[in-house]
Amino acid sequence: MVKVKPFCGIRPPKELAAEVASRPYDVLNSQEAKEEATERSLLHIIKPEIDFDPIADEHSQQVYDKAVENFKKWKDKGWLVQDPQECYYVYAQTMEGRTQYGLAICCHFEDYLTGKIKKHELTRADKEEDRMIHVRIQNANIEPVFFSYPTNDEIDQIVADVVKNNAPEYDFVAPDGFGHHFWKIEDKAIIDRITAIFAEMPALYVADGHHRTAAAARVGQEKMKANPNHTGNEEYCYFLAVAFPDNQLKIIDYNRVVKDLNGLTPAQLIEALKKNFTVEEIGTEIYKPDHLHNFSMYLDGKWYSLTAKPGTYDNNDPIGVLDVTILSNLVLDQILGIKDLRTDKRIDFVGGIRGLGELKRRVDSGEMKVAFALYPVSMKQLIDIADTGNIMPPKTTWFEPKLRSGLVIHSLE
């Protein structure tokens, strides 16, 4: 059902891996990237606007040209080297003592177009277009997308054996404290078996990287149309992903801060909430939601527990049962007048990796009036939504740790 293949990865020599590898393009702005980038960092390739002084417009032609120039330079200098034979790779990440083991694979663009690679978020055309340009100009997937697959005991065993019986190619802790470990799978029998197991899977799931996935699929389509002798097996039909078993992934909370109370006083807001929620004042101690349909609110120097009353949500509706839907409908829309999370400038989103102290800080500073923390979505909820063809509300899932970019690159040639 799902078509994957091994590939000749382009990657840094062992001794340079920790320096070349970088955080993904979309988790830091240009200024942060400029400050973080060392001489050989991949940031010069994925955020080349940092090589200009002042920092250039990331969508300008000179920046795209610089990206191509830098990618070539990294290969010429031996900072990135292509493996001679096709491999799969094990990529493991450690965060707070927990390690998750993924496989770096190449996926076929047609599986995305036919819905075998399932998504749970809408994409924005402008962001898709930007990522397409990067794939097109480099003729490579420089950064992998983050996929999940239904847990498979045989793959778990294969990965465990590779890890146990081989020294890692890379093994380092990044400046953010997350560990990254990387092994090469060269044995043809094992490679063929992995390909065959994936071929029996009904679907893969986009965890993180919807825009990159859509962009990669569109570039594959473009190249197909331009090739009169297209067979479907060309390298350009495939794009780079790291896929993890669904039982190893952890989604963390994705929280909301709002600039004003829509004309209400704090007391009026609390009164309005009581219609659909059991409201409990906690006090000044940070309160983290501890079960589904329980929310935490920070308002006027105090934390509150909000629990949605039975009947305010539908357990049989994969979207309606989500806490983001409950909060969006019953609080943000009905009480605070925020209709469109994508466009309304009164709301902002804070990844749970920053902690609930960040919500308190933004309200205490006066920048925001109220903050809401949510109980994280489960992988089961994400898969149910993707399987039923539904789309999650914006900013629902936050996966951590992020994939490090530059540990392996896939060339479309």
Secondary structure, 3 states (H helix, E strand, C coil): CCCEECECCEECCHHHHHHHCECCHHHCCHHHHHHHCCCCCCHHHHCHHHHCCCCCCCCCHHHHHHHHHHHHHHHHCCCCEECCCCEEEEEEEEECCEEEEEEEEEEEHHHHHCCCEECCCCCCHHHHHHHHHHHHHHCEECCCEEEEECCCHHHHHHHHHHHHHCCCCEEEECCCCCEEEEEEECCHHHHHHHHHHHHCCCCEEEEECHHHHHHHHHHHHHHHHHCCCCCCCCHHHEEEEEEEECCCCCEECEEEEECCCCCCCHHHHHHHHCCCEEEEEEECCCCCCCCCCEEEEEECCEEEEEEECCCCCCCCCCCCCCHHHHHHHHHHHCCCCCCCCCCCCCEEEEEHHHCHHHHHHHHHCCCCCEEEECCCCCHHHHHHHHHCCCCCCCCCCEECCCCCECCCEEECC
